[in-house]
C-alpha cells in the first residue's frame, strides 16, 4: 500500500511540474500552453488552471496519506503535549547563568 501510494505521489509530482511549466504566464515559463487548436487562449488557461488545482490537491492528499501510513507503521504518534522532559521551576532557575556584578 505504501509503495503504491509513493509511486502515485512521485507521478503526481512530475505531472504537476509539467502542467505548471506548460502554462503561459507573464513572468516566464515555457509558454507552450497556447496553440492553434481552435480553443481560445483563455479557455486553455482555464483548463490548465483547473488541472493544476486538481493535481495539487491530489498531491497534498497523497502527502498527508504517506505521513499517516508512516506514523502507523512505525508506532510513532503526533503528540505535542508530552515532550519527555520534566523540569521544575527550581531546576530551570539553577540552570540560568549568573548575572554580572556592577562595582
N, C-alpha and C positions, 0 to 999 in steps of 0.2 A: 504494500500500500504506500509506504513512504517513498519507495524508489519510483513508483509510477507517478506520484504527486511531484516528486523532484524533477522528473523528466518533463512533465507538463509545465512546471514552473519555469524551467530553462527555455522551453519553446515559447512560452508567453513573453519572456524577456526579449528574445530575439525578434519576435513578431512586433512587440511594442517599439523596439528600436527602429525597425524597418518602417513602420507606419509613421513614426514621428519624423523620420528623415524624408519620407515621401511628401509630406505636407508642404505646401507653398506658404512661406511666411515672409514677412517684411524684413526680418533680421537675418535671413540667410537660408540654410538648409539646402537640400539638393534641388528642390523645386521641380521634381518630375511628377507632381501630382496632377497637373492640368494637362489635358490633351485635346485633340480634335475628335473626340468620340461622340459629339452631339450633346453632351451634357454641359451645362453652364459651369463656369469656374466656381461659382458659389455653391452649386449643387454638389460638386465633387468635394468641396471643402466641408460641407455639412456631413457627407458620408464619412469622410476621413476623421472628422471630429468625433462623430458618434462611435466609430470603430475604435478610436484611440481611448475614449472613455470606457467602453465596454472591456477592452483588453486590459486597461489599467485596473479596473475593478476586479477582474478575474485574477490579475497578478497579486493584488493585495489579499484577496481571499486565499489564494494558494500560499502566500507568505505566512498568514496567520495560521492556516491549517498545518503547515510544516512545523511551526513553532509549537503548536499544541501537541502534535504527534511526537515531537522530540521530547517534550516535557513528560509525556505519559510513558514513553519507552525507557526513560532514564530514572524514573521515580523522583524527579525533582518537582517542586511546586513554585508558584509565583506568590510567595508570602513575604510581604514587606514589613509586617509588624514585628516579627521576631528576628532580630539581627544576630542573635547568638552571643552578643557581648553585653554582659550585665555589669554596669559600673554604678556605684552610688555617687552622690554629690561629693562626699568626703574624698573618694578616690580621684575624682576629677580635679578637686582643689589641690590635692597633693601633687598631681602631675603638672600643674602650672609652673612656669619658670618664675624665678624670683625677680621682683622689681628692683631696678637700680635705686640706690640711696642717694639723695641730694645732700651735699655737705654745706 
